[in-house]
Amino acid sequence: MARTKTTAPPRSRPGLRGWAGPGGGAHLYLDPATEWRGTSVQVCGLWPFGAGSGTPMQGVPLGRDLMSGATVCCDPISWFMRAGLILNPSLFVLGQPGLGKSTLVRRMVLGLAGYGVQPLIFGDLKPDYVDLIRALGGQVITLGRGRGYLNVLDPGESSAAAARLTGDARRALLADAHGRRLNSVSALLTILRSAPPTDREETILNAALKVLDERHTQGVPVLRDLVQVIKEGPEAVRTVALDRGSIDRYRDITENLESSLTGLLGEGRLGDTFAEQTTEPMRMDRPVVFDISSIDDSEELLQAAALLSCWSYGFGAVAAAQALSDAGLEPQRHYFLVLDELWRVLRAGRGLVNRVDALTRLNRTRGIGTAMITHTMKDLLALPSEEDRLKAMGFVERSGMVICGGLPMEEMPRLTQVVDLSSVEQRMITEWSTPPAWATSDTHDIAPPGQGNFLIKVGGRPGIPLHVDLTPAELDVNNTNQRWQKAASV
C-alpha cells in the first residue's frame, strides 16, 4: 500500500520574527526600537507607540536611569515645591571618596541657579565649588590663616535688616542674631576644649554679650571686646556668675572661660581667624561660597571651627533676608545650602551635634533647601556618646531624600537602619564601590566602575539608579584633581 506524504498547511502570515523554517529568513534577535522622549503635546499623535516614563520629570536633569535609560530629574527643592514627592526639602548624600558626590551636588547647584534659587556653599575645603560659583558670577569669600577673617560676633545682615524692621519682627530678628552669636562662641569653645562649656559659662557669655551690645552702639565688637567685658566684671555679669559679692570668687569662676576665650584671640590652636573684623561681608543677591581650602587637613580643629562658623554666619544672613521678605521689603528668594564634609565638624568635639542640629532645623519653614554630604554612616556613628550618635542618625532620617553612591558591604547593616534598601539595591551600591582595574595608562584616567552612579531613595519607594554624565561646559568647573594634573604636566 502506497504511503502518501503529508505536508503542513501553508501559513497565511509570518510569525513575530518572520517566516519560520528553511528559507523562511526568520530573525533570532531583533534590535529594540530607538526611543525618544517628548511631552504629551509633542508625541500625542504617535499612539499606540507612546509609553509613560517611570521617573519624575520635575527638577534638575541629573542623568539617565541605569535600567530604562530615561532621563532622571531630581533636586530637593523641586521635589518638595513642584512635585510634592517629599515632605522636607533636604538631601543627604553618602558615598566613598572619588565617586562623584560633589559632582552630583554641583549639578543640582547649577540647575537650581537656572531656576532662580541662590546656591550657598558654607565651607569649601578642596575646593569643589569655587570655580562653579565664580562662573555663575557669585561671591567667593576666602578664609584661612593670613587670608581672611570671620568675626563670630558679627551679626552680618541682621543689624541692617533689623534697622528696616519694626515691632515683633525686629525683636525676633535681633533675638535670633543674639542666639546665633552665643552658639558660635560656645561652639568655638567646644572645639578648642573638646568639650562644651558649662551651663554657668554659657550664662556668663549670654550676659556679657548683652552688655557688649549696649556698649557698642556703633561698630561691630570682636572677641577681644567680649574678653574685656568678662575681665571687668560688670554687675549684670557678676550677678549671673553667682559670685556672692566677692570679686575674688568671680575671678575664680571666670578664670577657665577667660583663658579659653584668650586662646581664640590668636594665641591658641585656632589662630586669629575668628578674632578680627570680617574681611568680606556676605551678599544675599547672588551665589556665595566660603573658600577655606587654604586650611591644611592636618588642622582638623581649625577646619571644623571654620565650617561651623561659616554655617552659623550664613544661616544668620539667610534669616535676615527672609525677615525682610516677610515684611515686604525685599523679594522672596529661595536658597540651596550645601553643607559638605559634615564628618569633620561632628568629630571635632562632644556636643557639636547639637549645634549642627540647631542650624539645620529651619529649612522647610524658611524657604531653604539643604544638602548634607559625608562619606559613610560610620562617620555619624563614630561619635563618642550614644546621644550624639542618635542625633546624627536623625540627620539622615529627617532628610526628604537620601542619595547613595558606592559604599562598602560593611555599611549595609548601618544604612538599612534608616534607609529601606532591597537586597538588589544593596548589591548594586556595593558593586559601585569596586576599585578600578589594575591597568595603567599614561594618557587616560582609569575611572572606578561606579563613578557617577547613584541611587535615589525616598522613604520606602523603590530606588532610582542613575548615572551622571558631565556636559562639556561643566568639565572645566568640575575638575577636583587640578593640582595632580598640574604636577603631572610639569
C-alpha positions as CSV (number, residue, x, y, z in Angstrom):
1,M,0.0,0.0,0.0
2,A,1.5,3.3,-1.0
3,R,2.1,5.9,1.7
4,T,1.2,9.5,1.0
5,K,3.4,12.3,2.1
6,T,1.7,14.8,4.4
7,T,2.8,18.5,4.5
8,A,1.9,21.2,6.9
9,P,-0.7,23.7,5.5
10,P,0.9,26.9,4.3
11,R,0.9,29.7,6.8
12,S,-1.1,32.8,5.7
13,R,1.1,35.2,7.7
14,P,4.6,35.2,9.2
15,G,5.3,34.9,12.9
16,L,6.6,37.7,15.1
17,R,10.1,37.3,13.8
18,G,9.4,36.4,10.1
19,W,8.7,33.2,8.2
20,A,9.9,30.1,10.1
21,G,11.5,27.1,8.5
22,P,14.2,26.6,5.8
23,G,14.4,29.5,3.5
24,G,12.0,31.5,5.7
25,G,14.5,34.0,6.9
26,A,13.2,34.4,10.5
27,H,15.4,36.5,12.8
28,L,16.6,35.1,16.0
29,Y,17.2,38.5,17.6
30,L,15.6,41.9,16.9
31,D,17.2,45.2,17.9
32,P,15.0,47.2,20.2
33,A,13.3,50.2,18.6
34,T,15.0,53.6,19.2
35,E,13.3,55.6,21.9
36,W,12.8,59.4,22.1
37,R,11.3,61.4,24.9
38,G,8.8,64.2,24.4
39,T,5.9,65.9,26.0
40,S,2.3,64.7,25.6
41,V,1.7,67.6,23.2
42,Q,4.6,66.6,21.0
43,V,4.0,62.9,20.8
44,C,0.2,62.6,21.2
45,G,-0.2,61.5,17.6
46,L,2.2,58.6,18.0
47,W,-0.4,56.4,19.8
48,P,-0.1,53.5,20.4
49,F,3.7,53.7,20.3
50,G,4.0,56.1,23.3
51,A,4.7,55.0,26.8
52,G,4.7,56.9,30.1
53,S,8.0,57.4,31.9
54,G,8.8,55.8,35.2
55,T,11.0,58.6,36.5
56,P,9.9,62.1,37.7
57,M,10.4,65.0,35.3
58,Q,10.3,67.8,37.8
59,G,13.7,69.2,38.9
60,V,17.3,69.5,37.7
61,P,18.2,66.9,35.0
62,L,20.8,64.7,36.7
63,G,21.4,61.8,34.4
64,R,19.8,58.7,32.9
65,D,18.1,55.8,34.6
66,L,20.5,52.8,34.6
67,M,17.6,50.4,33.9
68,S,15.4,52.2,31.3
69,G,17.7,54.9,30.0
70,A,15.0,57.5,30.8
71,T,16.1,61.0,32.0
72,V,16.1,61.4,35.7
73,C,15.3,64.9,37.1
74,C,15.8,65.4,40.8
75,D,16.6,68.1,43.4
76,P,15.2,68.5,46.9
77,I,13.5,71.9,46.3
78,S,11.7,70.9,43.1
79,W,10.5,67.6,44.5
80,F,9.2,69.5,47.6
81,M,7.7,72.6,45.9
82,R,6.6,71.4,42.5
83,A,6.2,67.7,42.6
84,G,5.2,67.1,46.2
85,L,7.2,63.9,46.3
86,I,9.0,64.7,49.6
87,L,7.9,66.4,52.8
88,N,11.2,68.1,53.6
89,P,13.4,70.0,51.1
90,S,16.6,68.3,52.3
91,L,19.0,65.9,50.8
92,F,21.6,63.6,52.4
93,V,24.4,62.2,50.2
94,L,26.6,59.2,51.1
95,G,29.4,57.7,49.1
96,Q,33.0,56.8,49.1
97,P,35.6,59.4,48.0
98,G,36.2,59.9,44.3
99,L,32.9,58.5,43.1
100,G,31.3,61.9,42.3
101,K,29.3,63.1,45.4
102,S,30.4,66.7,44.9
103,T,29.8,66.4,41.2
104,L,26.2,65.3,41.7
105,V,25.6,68.2,44.1
106,R,27.3,70.7,41.7
107,R,24.9,69.6,39.0
108,M,22.0,70.4,41.4
109,V,23.6,73.8,42.3
110,L,23.9,74.7,38.6
111,G,20.4,73.6,37.7
112,L,18.8,75.3,40.7
113,A,20.7,78.5,39.9
114,G,19.0,78.4,36.5
115,Y,15.6,78.1,38.3
116,G,16.4,81.3,40.3
117,V,17.4,79.5,43.5
118,Q,20.5,81.0,45.1
119,P,23.2,78.4,45.9
120,L,25.2,78.9,49.1
121,I,28.2,76.8,50.0
122,F,29.2,77.4,53.6
123,G,32.7,76.0,53.6
124,D,34.5,74.6,50.6
125,L,37.6,72.5,51.7
126,K,39.1,71.2,48.5
127,P,37.8,73.5,46.8
128,D,35.0,71.8,44.9
129,Y,32.6,74.7,44.2
130,V,34.8,77.8,43.8
131,D,35.1,77.6,40.1
132,L,31.4,76.9,39.6
133,I,30.3,79.8,41.8
134,R,32.7,82.1,40.1
135,A,31.4,81.0,36.7
136,L,27.9,81.8,37.9
137,G,29.0,85.4,38.8
138,G,28.8,84.7,42.5
139,Q,30.8,85.8,45.5
140,V,33.9,83.9,46.7
141,I,34.9,84.6,50.3
142,T,38.3,83.3,51.3
143,L,39.1,82.4,54.9
144,G,42.3,81.0,56.5
145,R,45.4,82.0,58.3
146,G,46.5,85.3,56.9
147,R,43.9,85.1,54.1
148,G,40.7,86.3,55.6
149,Y,38.8,86.6,58.9
150,L,35.3,85.9,60.0
151,N,34.2,87.7,63.2
152,V,31.8,85.3,65.0
153,L,30.3,88.3,66.9
154,D,29.4,90.0,63.6
155,P,25.6,89.9,63.2
156,G,26.1,90.3,59.5
157,E,23.0,91.2,57.6
158,S,20.9,91.1,60.8
159,S,21.8,94.5,62.0
160,A,21.0,96.3,58.7
161,A,17.8,94.2,58.3
162,A,16.7,95.0,61.9
163,A,17.1,98.7,61.2
164,R,14.5,98.4,58.4
165,L,12.0,96.4,60.5
166,T,9.7,97.4,63.4
167,G,7.8,95.7,66.2
168,D,7.8,92.0,66.8
169,A,9.7,91.3,63.5
170,R,12.6,93.5,64.6
171,R,12.7,92.0,68.1
172,A,12.6,88.4,66.8
173,L,15.4,89.0,64.3
174,L,17.7,90.6,67.0
175,A,17.0,87.8,69.4
176,D,17.8,85.3,66.6
177,A,21.1,87.1,65.9
178,H,22.0,87.1,69.6
179,G,21.3,83.4,69.9
180,R,23.5,82.6,66.9
181,R,26.4,84.6,68.2
182,L,26.1,82.9,71.6
183,N,26.0,79.5,69.8
184,S,29.0,80.4,67.7
185,V,31.2,81.3,70.6
186,S,30.1,78.2,72.6
187,A,30.9,76.1,69.5
188,L,34.4,77.5,69.2
189,L,35.0,76.8,72.9
190,T,33.7,73.3,72.4
191,I,36.2,72.7,69.6
192,L,39.0,74.2,71.5
193,R,38.4,72.2,74.6
194,S,36.9,69.1,73.0
195,A,34.1,69.5,75.5
196,P,31.2,72.0,75.7
197,P,31.2,75.0,78.1
198,T,29.3,74.5,81.4
199,D,25.9,75.9,81.9
200,R,27.3,78.6,84.1
201,E,29.8,79.6,81.5
202,E,27.1,79.9,78.8
203,T,25.0,82.0,81.2
204,I,28.0,84.3,81.7
205,L,28.6,84.5,77.9
206,N,25.0,85.4,77.4
207,A,25.1,88.2,79.9
208,A,28.4,89.5,78.6
209,L,27.1,89.6,75.0
210,K,24.1,91.7,76.1
211,V,26.5,94.2,77.9
212,L,28.7,94.3,74.9
213,D,25.7,95.2,72.6
214,E,24.8,98.0,75.0
215,R,28.3,99.4,74.8
216,H,28.9,99.1,71.1
217,T,26.0,101.0,69.6
218,Q,28.4,102.0,66.8
219,G,30.6,99.4,65.0
220,V,30.8,95.7,65.5
221,P,32.6,94.2,68.5
222,V,35.1,91.4,68.3
223,L,36.1,88.6,70.6
224,R,38.7,90.8,72.3
225,D,35.9,93.2,73.4
226,L,34.0,90.2,74.8
227,V,37.0,89.1,76.9
228,Q,37.4,92.6,78.2
229,V,33.8,92.7,79.4
230,I,34.3,89.4,81.3
231,K,37.6,90.7,82.8
232,E,35.9,93.9,84.0
233,G,33.0,92.0,85.6
234,P,30.1,94.4,85.3
235,E,27.2,94.0,87.7
236,A,25.0,92.2,85.2
237,V,27.7,89.6,84.5
238,R,28.6,89.1,88.2
239,T,25.0,88.6,89.1
240,V,24.5,85.6,86.8
241,A,28.0,84.3,87.8
242,L,26.7,84.0,91.4
243,D,29.9,85.4,92.9
244,R,28.1,86.2,96.2
245,G,29.5,89.8,96.1
246,S,33.1,88.6,96.1
247,I,35.3,89.7,93.3
248,D,37.9,87.0,94.1
249,R,35.1,84.4,93.8
250,Y,34.2,86.0,90.4
251,R,37.8,85.7,89.2
252,D,37.9,82.0,90.1
253,I,34.6,81.3,88.4
254,T,35.5,83.0,85.1
255,E,39.2,82.0,85.0
256,N,38.8,79.0,82.8
257,L,36.3,80.8,80.5
258,E,38.6,83.8,80.2
259,S,41.6,81.5,79.4
260,S,39.7,79.7,76.7
261,L,38.5,82.9,75.1
262,T,42.0,84.3,75.1
263,G,43.1,81.2,73.2
264,L,40.7,82.4,70.4
265,L,42.5,85.7,70.0
266,G,45.5,84.3,68.1
267,E,47.4,82.6,70.9
268,G,45.7,79.2,70.6
269,R,45.4,76.4,68.0
270,L,42.6,78.2,66.1
271,G,44.8,81.3,65.5
272,D,43.2,84.7,64.9
273,T,40.8,83.6,62.1
274,F,37.8,84.5,64.3
275,A,39.2,87.3,66.3
276,E,39.3,90.1,63.7
277,Q,36.6,92.0,61.8
278,T,35.0,90.1,58.9
279,T,37.1,90.6,55.8
280,E,34.3,90.5,53.3
281,P,30.7,90.7,54.2
282,M,28.4,88.1,52.6
283,R,25.9,89.2,49.9
284,M,22.5,87.7,49.6
285,D,21.6,88.6,46.0
286,R,24.0,86.2,44.3
287,P,25.6,82.7,44.8
288,V,28.1,82.6,47.6
289,V,30.9,80.2,48.5
290,F,33.2,80.3,51.6
291,D,36.6,79.1,50.3
292,I,38.5,77.5,53.3
293,S,40.7,75.3,51.1
294,S,43.9,77.0,52.4
295,I,43.4,75.4,55.8
296,D,45.5,72.2,55.8
297,D,43.9,68.8,56.5
298,S,46.3,68.4,59.5
299,E,44.5,71.3,61.2
300,E,41.3,69.4,61.9
301,L,40.1,71.6,64.7
302,L,40.6,74.8,62.6
303,Q,38.7,73.2,59.7
304,A,35.8,72.2,61.9
305,A,35.7,75.6,63.5
306,A,35.7,77.4,60.1
307,L,32.9,75.1,58.8
308,L,30.7,75.6,61.8
309,S,31.3,79.4,61.9
310,C,30.6,79.7,58.2
311,W,27.3,77.7,58.6
312,S,26.2,79.9,61.6
313,Y,27.1,83.2,59.8
314,G,25.4,82.0,56.6
315,F,22.3,80.8,58.3
316,G,22.0,84.2,60.1
317,A,22.3,86.0,56.8
318,V,19.5,83.9,55.3
319,A,17.3,84.5,58.3
320,A,17.8,88.3,57.9
321,A,16.9,88.1,54.2
322,Q,13.8,86.1,54.9
323,A,12.7,88.5,57.6
324,L,12.9,91.4,55.1
325,S,11.0,89.3,52.6
326,D,8.2,88.5,55.1
327,A,7.9,92.3,55.8
328,G,7.6,93.0,52.0
329,L,10.8,94.9,51.9
330,E,12.8,92.5,49.7
331,P,11.7,90.0,47.1
332,Q,11.2,86.4,48.2
333,R,14.2,84.3,47.5
334,H,14.8,80.6,47.9
335,Y,18.3,79.2,48.9
336,F,20.1,75.9,48.4
337,L,22.6,75.4,51.2
338,V,25.4,72.8,50.8
339,L,27.0,71.5,54.0
340,D,29.9,69.4,52.7
341,E,32.4,67.4,54.8
342,L,29.9,67.1,57.7
343,W,32.0,64.5,59.5
344,R,34.8,67.0,60.2
345,V,32.6,69.1,62.4
346,L,30.9,66.2,64.2
347,R,34.2,64.7,65.2
348,A,35.8,67.9,66.5
349,G,34.2,67.8,69.9
350,R,31.4,66.5,72.1
351,G,28.2,68.5,71.8
352,L,28.8,69.8,68.3
353,V,26.0,67.6,67.0
354,N,23.6,69.8,68.9
355,R,25.0,72.9,67.2
356,V,24.6,71.4,63.7
357,D,21.1,70.0,64.6
358,A,20.0,73.5,65.7
359,L,21.3,75.0,62.5
360,T,19.6,72.6,60.2
361,R,16.0,72.5,61.6
362,L,14.8,75.7,59.8
363,N,14.9,74.7,56.2
364,R,11.2,73.9,55.5
365,T,9.7,76.9,57.2
366,R,12.2,79.4,55.8
367,G,12.3,78.5,52.1
368,I,15.7,76.8,52.3
369,G,16.8,73.5,50.7
370,T,19.8,71.8,52.2
371,A,22.3,69.2,51.0
372,M,24.4,67.4,53.7
373,I,27.4,65.4,52.4
374,T,29.5,62.8,54.1
375,H,31.3,59.5,53.3
376,T,29.6,56.7,55.2
377,M,27.2,56.1,58.1
378,K,30.3,55.2,60.1
379,D,31.1,58.9,60.1
380,L,27.9,59.5,62.1
381,L,28.2,56.5,64.4
382,A,31.9,57.2,65.3
383,L,30.9,59.8,67.8
384,P,31.8,59.2,71.5
385,S,28.4,59.5,73.1
386,E,25.3,57.5,72.3
387,E,23.2,60.7,72.5
388,D,25.3,62.3,69.8
389,R,25.1,59.2,67.6
390,L,21.3,59.1,67.7
391,K,21.1,62.8,66.9
392,A,23.5,62.4,64.0
393,M,21.4,59.5,62.7
394,G,18.5,61.8,62.8
395,F,20.1,63.9,60.1
396,V,19.6,61.1,57.7
397,E,16.1,60.1,59.0
398,R,14.8,63.6,58.6
399,S,16.1,64.1,55.1
400,G,13.5,64.3,52.4
401,M,15.7,62.1,50.2
402,V,18.9,60.1,50.5
403,I,21.2,59.6,47.6
404,C,23.8,56.8,47.9
405,G,26.9,56.4,45.8
406,G,29.2,53.4,46.0
407,L,29.5,52.1,49.6
408,P,31.3,49.0,51.1
409,M,29.4,45.9,52.1
410,E,30.0,46.6,55.8
411,E,28.0,49.8,55.5
412,M,24.8,48.0,54.6
413,P,23.6,47.0,58.1
414,R,24.1,50.5,59.4
415,L,22.5,52.1,56.3
416,T,19.4,49.9,56.3
417,Q,18.6,51.0,59.9
418,V,17.5,54.4,58.4
419,V,17.0,53.7,54.7
420,D,14.8,50.9,53.4
421,L,17.0,49.1,50.8
422,S,16.2,45.9,49.0
423,S,18.8,43.2,48.5
424,V,19.1,44.1,44.9
425,E,19.7,47.8,45.8
426,Q,22.3,46.9,48.4
427,R,24.2,44.7,45.9
428,M,24.1,47.5,43.3
429,I,25.5,50.0,45.8
430,T,28.3,47.7,46.9
431,E,29.3,46.9,43.3
432,W,29.7,50.6,42.6
433,S,32.4,50.7,45.3
434,T,34.7,48.3,43.3
435,P,38.1,49.9,42.6
436,P,39.3,50.4,39.0
437,A,41.1,47.8,37.1
438,W,44.9,47.3,37.5
439,A,45.6,48.5,34.0
440,T,47.6,51.7,33.8
441,S,47.7,54.4,31.1
442,D,49.8,57.4,30.6
443,T,47.2,59.3,28.6
444,H,43.8,58.4,30.1
445,D,42.4,58.4,33.6
446,I,41.1,55.0,34.7
447,A,37.8,55.8,36.4
448,P,36.3,53.4,39.0
449,P,33.4,51.4,37.6
450,G,30.9,53.0,39.9
451,Q,32.0,56.6,39.3
452,G,28.9,58.8,38.6
453,N,26.4,56.1,39.7
454,F,23.9,56.9,42.4
455,L,20.7,55.5,43.9
456,I,17.9,58.0,44.9
457,K,15.8,56.8,47.8
458,V,12.6,58.4,49.1
459,G,11.0,56.7,52.0
460,G,10.1,53.1,51.2
461,R,9.8,53.7,47.5
462,P,12.0,51.7,45.1
463,G,15.2,53.5,44.4
464,I,16.0,55.2,41.1
465,P,19.5,54.2,39.9
466,L,21.1,56.7,37.6
467,H,24.4,57.7,36.0
468,V,25.6,61.3,35.9
469,D,27.5,62.4,32.7
470,L,29.0,65.9,32.6
471,T,28.4,68.2,29.7
472,P,31.5,69.9,28.0
473,A,30.5,73.2,29.7
474,E,30.7,71.5,33.1
475,L,34.1,69.8,32.8
476,D,36.2,72.8,33.5
477,V,34.4,73.7,36.7
478,N,34.2,70.1,38.0
479,N,37.8,69.2,38.0
480,T,38.8,68.3,41.6
481,N,42.2,66.9,40.7
482,Q,43.7,70.1,39.3
483,R,46.8,70.0,41.4
484,W,47.6,66.4,40.5
485,Q,47.2,67.3,36.8
486,K,49.3,70.4,37.1
487,A,52.1,68.3,38.7
488,A,51.9,65.7,36.0
489,S,52.2,68.3,33.3
490,V,55.4,69.9,34.7
